[in-house]
Amino acid sequence: MENGQISAQITKLADLLEFQGANSFKIRAYRRGARVIKDSTESFSTMAQSDPSVLLEIDGIGKGVAEKITQLIQEGEISEINEILETVPATVLDILRIPGLGPKKAAALYQELGIQTLEQLQAACEAGEVQKLKGFAAKTEQSILEGMAIATAANERIYWSEADQLASSLASHLNQCESIGQLEFAGSYRRGRETVGDLDILVVSQDPASVMAHFGNYPDLEQIIVQGDTKMSIRVGNSFQVDLRVVEADAFGAALQYFTGSKDHNVEVRGRAKQLGMKINEYGVFQVDGDSETYIAGATESEVYEALGMPCFAPELREARTEFDWAAQNALPDLIELAQIQGDLHMHTTATDGKASIEEMADAAQARGLKYIAITDHSQRVSVANGLDAERLLAQWKEIDAINAARDDNFLILKGIECDILESGPMDLPDEVLAQADWVIASVHFGQKQPRQQITDRITNALENPHVDIIAHPTGRLINRREAYEVDIEAVFQAAKENGKLLELNANPVRLDLHDVHCAMARERGIPIVINSDAHKISGLDVLPYGIKQARRGGLTAAHVANTLSWPELQKLLSNS
């Protein structure tokens, strides 16, 4: 069991206990333990299996948390969660997904109004019943309604990054089955959509029964939904659905194309087949002659598309946006790859809210194949993160100079800052300080509910500042948690273009900001994108692949991503703007 799965179960227990009004110290201990587990690079499952007493030696893991971890690993569940769920409907946890609605308020809604589901909560809000409760108000009621869509989406789909971890686990399990000849994932996961509603797995096997039996032994199996001769659907973890299909070898490519989608892409493909007197489905491509159908292709995706006179589209492009126009012009882009990224230009250290030092982040980045990084701790406005004032920032830059001078490995650490754009408009630090930086990120962290024009003006004014290089996470959204703030993105693009500035694709899987359509818009307007990790710890550097996946969905090549350049080349790009 992965650390993330263990952490999720401990968090679930803390949520349920808080919902019940349990001891606050106990709840805080569980929440702290969950954070420690999630952030750790050591396997808690391995420790609990080999020597559970070792858990108590980890800072932040108390006796209660250690016992729950051990029980979860050894028995596959935490009995206390099951006991609470005998008295509390599991659906109340869905309510906790609404931004700003914590367990205490959720408990009040349940106890006072009997609300157990999102549907009941929406009806109560629309009837004006919620604002009558103590501790609630009309504004709270409206906020709940606004967050309902986010909670509903969160209940139905998971982040692509989580789906990727699950896919890796499923693949590892299935690859142990000797009866499987080929295996691929399909659906929205393969296309790289930022959230995934289920997982589709296609396999080739001469012994479907053994495949089904092996699939049914997946360790995290929660429920078998349906099982047939060649198809099986299960629920894993928190009721997430996984579908497995066994197909013939000569239909594998056709099935992979069909089940990868998207629906709109496939409509276009079927239309092309019809124009050519053919038919395409999950079993293959067929030449149609009256009532007669002759199999032409289907073993691989390449031959499926080739039979229709089309190139094999990268899965990330299959959304019926521009891929068919590109194909008609013989201009399908050579999409960006992770190996082409040379630098990571957004990360934090222990100077503010990071968990590692400058040198630790540099060493970790170099170990991952990067050639340069920018240290971009928060500016002073972000006081909750111990943001840097001018004096502390200049001292940090002197430290970076000294570290660079002492290194003899050609790896470069840039002197940077993530400088807030203040609610009133100006930058959080003086221009004479920003002028000394190698790299200046401007970002909005506060005043995100300001009117559209005000937020837009703040960002466009920052782009006009001669010392600002880039806008971080330009729309401020958190997927399934917080909607983007109101901003005229066209005006932001225009200001970036006119001032020769860059825009960030933040690779944090909760952000992925810019999203794929905005990436495509930037591509069309000739605005370079920088894919950054926004890492706050060493493991945070590993989110770059998620940003790459998002960039590919936007049709970006290495030429559209500025940090595929060396630092001297990137400096030249900025100086020519």
C-alpha positions in Angstrom: 0.0 0.0 0.0 1.4 3.4 -1.0 2.0 6.2 1.5 -0.7 8.3 -0.2 -3.3 5.6 0.3 -2.3 5.2 4.0 -2.4 9.0 4.4 -5.9 9.1 2.8 -7.3 6.6 5.3 -5.8 8.4 8.3 -7.3 11.6 7.0 -10.7 9.9 6.5 -10.6 8.8 10.1 -9.8 12.3 11.3 -12.7 13.7 9.2 -15.1 11.2 10.7 -13.9 11.9 14.2 -14.2 15.6 13.8 -17.7 15.1 12.3 -18.6 13.2 15.5 -17.1 16.0 17.7 -14.3 13.8 19.1 -11.4 15.1 21.1 -9.6 17.8 19.2 -6.1 16.8 20.3 -6.7 13.3 18.9 -8.0 14.7 15.6 -5.0 17.0 15.3 -2.6 14.0 15.9 -4.2 12.1 13.1 -4.1 15.0 10.7 -0.4 15.6 11.5 0.4 12.0 11.1 -1.4 11.9 7.7 0.8 14.8 6.5 4.0 13.1 7.7 3.0 9.9 5.9 2.2 11.7 2.7 5.4 13.7 2.7 7.7 10.9 3.6 10.0 9.2 1.1 10.1 6.0 3.2 7.5 3.3 2.8 5.2 3.1 5.8 3.8 -0.2 4.5 7.3 -1.8 4.6 8.0 -0.4 8.1 4.6 -1.7 9.4 5.2 -5.1 8.0 8.8 -5.5 9.1 8.9 -3.8 12.5 5.9 -1.6 13.5 7.8 -0.2 16.5 10.0 1.8 14.1 7.0 3.9 13.3 7.1 5.5 16.8 10.6 6.8 16.1 9.3 9.1 13.3 8.5 12.6 14.4 4.8 13.3 14.1 3.7 9.6 14.4 2.3 8.9 17.8 1.1 5.7 19.3 -2.5 6.0 18.1 -1.5 6.8 14.5 1.1 4.0 14.5 -1.5 1.5 15.7 -3.9 2.6 12.9 -1.1 2.3 10.3 -0.2 -1.2 11.5 -3.8 -2.4 11.5 -4.4 -0.9 8.0 -1.4 -2.7 6.6 -1.9 -6.0 8.4 -5.7 -6.2 8.1 -6.4 -4.1 5.1 -8.7 -1.7 6.9 -9.1 0.5 10.0 -11.8 -1.0 12.2 -12.6 2.4 13.8 -13.6 3.8 10.4 -16.0 0.9 9.9 -17.5 1.4 13.4 -18.1 5.1 12.8 -19.7 4.4 9.4 -22.2 2.2 11.1 -23.7 5.3 12.7 -22.8 8.0 10.1 -23.7 7.7 6.4 -20.5 7.5 4.2 -22.1 10.1 1.9 -21.6 12.9 4.5 -17.9 12.8 3.5 -18.9 14.1 0.1 -20.1 17.3 1.8 -16.7 17.9 3.2 -15.4 18.3 -0.3 -17.2 21.7 -0.6 -14.5 24.4 -0.2 -14.7 26.1 3.2 -17.2 23.6 4.7 -15.4 21.7 7.4 -16.5 18.7 9.5 -18.0 20.9 12.3 -20.4 22.7 9.9 -21.1 19.4 8.0 -22.0 17.8 11.4 -24.4 20.7 12.2 -26.1 20.2 8.8 -26.5 16.5 9.5 -27.6 16.9 13.1 -30.0 19.9 12.6 -31.3 19.3 9.1 -30.6 15.6 8.6 -28.5 16.4 5.5 -26.6 13.3 4.3 -26.0 14.0 0.6 -25.0 16.8 -1.8 -28.4 16.7 -3.3 -30.1 17.2 0.0 -27.7 20.0 0.9 -28.4 21.8 -2.4 -32.1 21.6 -1.9 -31.8 22.9 1.7 -29.7 25.9 0.5 -32.1 26.7 -2.3 -35.0 26.6 0.2 -33.1 29.0 2.5 -33.0 26.5 5.3 -29.2 26.5 5.9 -28.9 30.2 6.6 -31.3 29.8 9.6 -28.8 27.6 11.5 -26.6 29.0 14.2 -23.2 29.8 12.7 -24.5 30.0 9.2 -25.7 33.0 7.2 -27.0 33.9 3.7 -23.5 34.4 2.5 -22.4 31.0 3.8 -25.4 29.4 2.0 -24.5 31.1 -1.2 -20.9 30.0 -0.9 -22.0 26.4 -0.4 -24.1 26.6 -3.6 -21.2 28.0 -5.5 -18.9 25.2 -4.2 -21.4 22.5 -5.0 -20.1 21.9 -8.6 -16.6 21.5 -7.3 -17.7 19.0 -4.7 -19.7 17.0 -7.3 -16.8 16.9 -9.7 -14.4 15.9 -6.9 -16.7 13.0 -6.0 -16.8 11.7 -9.6 -13.2 12.1 -10.8 -9.7 11.9 -9.5 -6.6 13.8 -10.5 -4.6 12.4 -13.4 -1.6 12.1 -11.1 -3.6 9.8 -8.8 -4.9 7.8 -11.7 -1.3 7.5 -12.9 -0.3 6.0 -9.5 -3.2 3.6 -9.6 -2.5 2.6 -13.2 1.1 1.8 -12.3 -0.1 -0.3 -9.4 -2.6 -2.1 -11.6 -0.1 -2.7 -14.4 2.4 -4.1 -11.9 -0.2 -6.5 -10.6 -1.5 -7.6 -14.1 2.0 -8.0 -15.6 2.5 -10.9 -13.1 -0.2 -12.8 -15.1 1.6 -15.0 -17.6 -1.5 -15.3 -19.7 -1.4 -11.6 -20.8 0.4 -10.9 -24.0 -0.3 -7.1 -24.4 -1.6 -4.5 -22.0 -2.4 -0.9 -22.5 -4.5 1.7 -20.7 -7.1 3.7 -22.7 -9.7 6.4 -22.0 -9.2 9.8 -20.6 -6.2 8.6 -18.6 -4.3 7.8 -21.8 -5.3 11.2 -23.3 -3.9 12.9 -20.2 -7.0 14.7 -19.1 -6.4 16.5 -15.8 -9.1 14.5 -14.0 -10.1 10.9 -14.7 -13.5 9.3 -14.1 -12.4 5.7 -14.5 -9.7 3.5 -15.9 -9.9 1.4 -19.0 -7.5 -1.5 -19.5 -7.1 -3.6 -22.7 -5.3 -6.8 -22.8 -4.6 -9.6 -25.3 -4.8 -13.1 -23.9 -5.6 -16.6 -25.1 -6.9 -17.5 -21.6 -9.4 -14.8 -20.5 -10.5 -16.8 -17.5 -7.1 -16.7 -15.9 -6.8 -13.0 -16.6 -10.2 -12.4 -14.9 -9.1 -14.5 -11.9 -5.9 -12.6 -11.6 -7.6 -9.2 -11.9 -10.0 -10.3 -9.1 -7.1 -10.8 -6.8 -5.9 -7.2 -7.0 -4.9 -6.2 -3.4 -6.9 -3.0 -3.3 -10.1 -4.6 -4.7 -13.2 -3.2 -3.0 -16.0 -4.8 -5.1 -16.5 -6.8 -8.3 -19.2 -4.9 -10.2 -19.7 -7.3 -13.1 -17.7 -10.2 -14.6 -18.2 -11.7 -18.0 -16.2 -13.9 -20.4 -14.0 -11.0 -21.7 -15.0 -8.0 -19.6 -14.7 -7.3 -15.9 -15.4 -4.1 -13.9 -14.3 -3.6 -10.3 -14.1 -0.8 -7.7 -10.9 -0.1 -6.0 -9.8 2.2 -3.1 -12.5 4.8 -2.6 -15.0 3.2 -5.0 -13.1 4.1 -8.2 -14.1 2.0 -11.2 -11.6 0.1 -13.3 -12.8 -1.8 -16.5 -10.8 -4.6 -18.0 -11.4 -6.0 -21.5 -9.7 -9.0 -23.2 -9.5 -8.5 -26.9 -8.2 -10.5 -29.9 -4.7 -9.7 -31.0 -5.8 -8.6 -34.5 -8.3 -6.2 -32.9 -6.0 -4.8 -30.2 -5.1 -1.6 -32.0 -8.6 -0.9 -33.1 -9.9 -1.4 -29.6 -7.2 0.8 -28.2 -8.1 3.6 -30.7 -11.8 3.2 -30.0 -11.6 3.1 -26.2 -9.0 5.9 -26.0 -11.4 8.3 -27.6 -12.3 11.0 -27.3 -15.9 10.6 -28.5 -15.6 13.6 -30.7 -12.3 12.5 -32.2 -13.8 9.1 -32.9 -16.8 10.7 -34.6 -14.4 12.4 -37.0 -12.5 9.1 -37.6 -15.8 7.2 -38.4 -16.8 9.9 -40.8 -13.5 9.6 -42.6 -14.0 5.8 -42.8 -17.4 6.2 -44.3 -16.1 8.6 -46.9 -13.7 5.9 -48.0 -16.3 3.2 -48.1 -15.1 1.7 -44.9 -16.3 1.0 -41.4 -14.3 1.3 -38.1 -15.2 0.0 -34.7 -13.4 -1.6 -31.8 -12.9 -4.8 -33.8 -11.0 -3.3 -36.7 -11.2 -1.4 -40.0 -13.4 -3.0 -42.6 -13.9 -2.4 -46.3 -17.7 -2.3 -47.0 -19.0 -3.7 -50.3 -22.8 -3.9 -50.1 -23.6 -6.3 -47.3 -20.1 -7.7 -47.3 -17.4 -6.5 -44.9 -13.7 -7.3 -45.3 -11.2 -6.9 -42.4 -8.4 -4.5 -43.4 -6.5 -3.5 -40.2 -6.8 -3.6 -36.4 -3.7 -5.1 -34.8 -2.0 -1.8 -34.1 -3.2 1.8 -33.9 -0.7 2.9 -36.5 -2.2 0.5 -39.1 -5.7 1.5 -38.1 -5.0 5.2 -38.9 -2.9 4.3 -41.9 -5.8 2.4 -43.4 -7.8 5.6 -43.2 -5.0 7.7 -44.7 -4.3 9.5 -41.5 -1.3 9.7 -39.2 -1.3 8.1 -35.8 -2.3 10.9 -33.5 -0.7 11.3 -30.1 -3.3 10.3 -27.5 -3.1 13.8 -25.9 -4.3 15.4 -29.1 -7.4 13.3 -29.7 -10.0 15.9 -28.7 -11.3 16.9 -32.2 -9.8 20.4 -31.7 -7.1 21.0 -34.3 -5.5 17.6 -34.9 -7.3 16.9 -38.1 -6.4 20.3 -39.6 -2.8 19.7 -38.6 -2.9 16.2 -40.2 -4.4 17.6 -43.4 -1.5 20.0 -43.6 1.1 17.3 -42.8 1.9 19.5 -39.7 1.2 17.4 -36.6 3.5 18.8 -33.9 6.3 16.8 -32.4 5.1 17.1 -28.9 7.4 18.1 -26.0 9.1 15.4 -23.9 10.2 15.5 -20.3 13.8 14.9 -21.3 13.8 18.2 -23.2 13.4 20.3 -20.0 16.7 21.8 -18.9 15.7 23.9 -15.9 13.0 24.3 -13.3 12.3 27.9 -12.5 9.9 27.9 -9.6 10.6 26.3 -6.2 10.8 27.1 -2.5 13.2 26.4 0.4 13.3 26.4 4.1 13.7 30.2 4.0 9.9 30.4 3.5 7.5 27.4 3.4 9.8 24.8 1.7 11.1 21.7 3.4 14.7 21.6 1.9 17.7 23.9 1.7 19.0 25.6 -1.4 21.8 23.1 -1.9 19.4 20.1 -1.2 17.0 21.4 -3.9 19.9 22.0 -6.3 21.4 18.5 -5.8 18.0 16.9 -6.2 17.3 18.8 -9.4 20.7 17.9 -10.8 20.1 14.3 -10.0 17.0 14.5 -12.1 19.0 15.6 -15.1 18.3 19.4 -14.9 21.0 21.9 -15.6 19.7 24.9 -13.8 17.1 26.0 -11.2 15.7 29.2 -9.8 15.2 29.6 -6.1 11.9 31.6 -5.9 10.8 31.8 -2.3 7.8 33.9 -1.4 7.9 37.7 -0.9 7.0 39.4 2.4 3.2 39.7 1.7 2.9 36.0 2.2 3.5 36.3 5.9 1.9 32.9 6.6 4.9 31.4 4.7 7.4 33.6 6.4 7.9 35.6 3.1 11.1 37.4 2.5 11.6 41.1 2.9 14.3 42.9 0.9 17.0 42.4 3.5 16.4 38.7 3.8 16.1 38.2 0.1 19.4 40.0 -0.6 21.1 37.9 2.0 19.7 34.8 0.3 21.0 35.9 -3.0 24.5 36.4 -1.5 24.2 32.8 -0.2 23.3 31.6 -3.7 26.4 33.4 -5.2 28.6 31.7 -2.7 27.1 28.3 -3.4 27.5 28.7 -7.1 31.1 29.8 -6.7 31.8 26.7 -4.6 30.3 24.3 -7.1 32.4 22.9 -10.0 29.7 20.9 -11.8 28.4 23.5 -14.3 25.0 23.4 -12.5 23.6 26.9 -12.0 21.4 28.2 -9.2 19.6 31.4 -10.2 18.7 34.2 -7.8 14.9 34.4 -8.0 11.8 35.5 -6.1 8.1 34.8 -6.3 6.9 38.3 -5.8 3.3 38.9 -4.9 1.2 41.4 -6.9 -0.4 43.3 -4.1 -4.1 43.8 -3.8 -3.7 47.5 -4.5 -1.7 46.8 -7.7 2.1 47.3 -7.1 4.7 44.6 -6.7 5.5 43.5 -3.1 9.2 44.5 -3.4 10.9 47.6 -4.7 12.1 47.7 -8.3 15.7 48.4 -7.1 15.6 45.0 -5.4 13.9 43.1 -8.3 16.5 44.6 -10.7 19.2 42.5 -9.0 17.4 39.2 -9.6 18.2 36.7 -12.3 14.5 35.6 -12.4 11.4 37.3 -11.1 8.0 35.6 -10.9 4.9 37.7 -10.3 1.9 36.0 -8.7 -1.5 36.6 -7.2 -2.1 35.0 -3.8 -4.5 37.5 -2.2 -7.5 39.5 -3.3 -8.6 36.6 -5.6 -12.2 37.6 -5.3 -11.7 41.1 -6.6 -13.6 42.2 -9.7 -12.5 40.9 -13.0 -11.0 44.2 -14.3 -9.1 44.8 -11.0 -7.4 41.4 -11.1 -6.7 41.7 -14.8 -5.2 45.2 -14.3 -3.0 43.8 -11.5 -1.6 41.1 -13.7 -1.2 43.2 -16.9 0.6 45.9 -14.9 3.0 43.4 -13.5 3.7 42.2 -17.0 4.6 45.8 -17.9 7.2 45.9 -15.1 10.6 45.7 -16.7 11.9 43.4 -14.0 9.1 40.8 -14.1 9.9 37.8 -16.3 6.8 35.6 -15.8 3.3 35.2 -14.3 2.9 32.1 -12.1 -0.2 30.0 -12.1 -2.0 32.7 -14.1 -5.6 31.8 -13.3 -5.2 30.7 -9.6 -7.4 27.7 -9.9 -7.1 24.6 -7.8 -8.7 21.6 -9.6 -11.9 20.4 -7.8 -11.1 22.8 -4.9 -11.2 26.4 -6.1 -12.4 27.9 -9.4 -10.1 30.3 -11.3 -10.4 33.9 -10.3 -12.2 36.2 -12.7 -9.5 37.4 -15.1 -9.5 38.5 -18.7 -7.1 35.9 -20.0 -7.0 37.4 -23.5 -5.8 40.7 -22.0 -3.2 38.8 -20.0 -2.0 37.1 -23.2 -1.9 40.4 -25.0 0.1 42.1 -22.3 2.5 39.1 -22.2 2.9 39.3 -26.0 3.5 43.1 -26.1 6.0 43.0 -23.3 7.8 39.9 -24.3 7.0 38.1 -21.1 6.4 34.4 -20.3 3.5 32.5 -18.7 3.8 29.5 -16.4 2.3 26.1 -16.7 2.4 25.1 -13.1 2.9 21.3 -13.0 1.5 20.8 -9.5 -1.3 18.2 -10.3 -3.8 20.2 -8.2 -3.1 23.4 -10.3 -2.0 22.5 -13.9 -2.4 26.2 -14.5 -2.4 27.1 -17.4 -4.8 24.5 -18.5 -4.6 22.8 -21.9 -6.8 25.2 -23.9 -4.9 28.2 -22.5 -1.6 26.4 -23.5 -3.0 26.1 -27.0 -4.0 29.8 -27.0 -0.5 30.8 -25.9 0.9 28.6 -28.7 -1.2 30.4 -31.3 -0.2 33.8 -30.0 3.5 33.0 -29.9 3.8 33.4 -26.1 6.5 31.1 -24.6 5.4 28.8 -21.7 7.6 27.7 -18.8 6.8 24.4 -17.2 7.7 24.6 -13.5 7.3 22.3 -10.5 6.6 24.9 -7.8 8.3 22.4 -5.6 8.2 22.9 -1.8 10.2 19.8 -1.1 12.5 17.5 -2.9 9.8 15.1 -4.0 7.9 18.1 -5.4 10.4 18.2 -8.2 8.8 15.0 -9.6 5.6 16.7 -10.7 7.1 18.0 -14.0 5.7 15.0 -16.0 2.2 16.2 -15.1 3.0 19.6 -16.6 4.5 17.9 -19.7 1.3 15.9 -20.2 -0.8 19.1 -19.9 1.5 20.9 -22.4 1.2 18.0 -24.9 -2.6 18.3 -24.7 -2.2 21.9 -25.7 -0.1 20.9 -28.7 3.2 22.4 -27.3 6.5 21.3 -28.7 9.9 22.1 -27.2 10.0 25.3 -29.3 7.0 26.6 -27.4 8.5 25.9 -23.9 11.2 28.3 -22.8 12.9 26.2 -20.2 13.9 23.6 -22.9 16.5 26.3 -23.6 19.8 26.6 -21.8 20.0 29.5 -19.4 22.1 31.7 -21.8 19.6 31.0 -24.5 16.7 31.8 -22.2 18.4 35.1 -21.2 18.7 36.0 -24.8 15.0 35.3 -25.4 14.1 37.6 -22.5 16.6 40.3 -23.6 15.2 40.3 -27.2 11.7 40.9 -26.0 
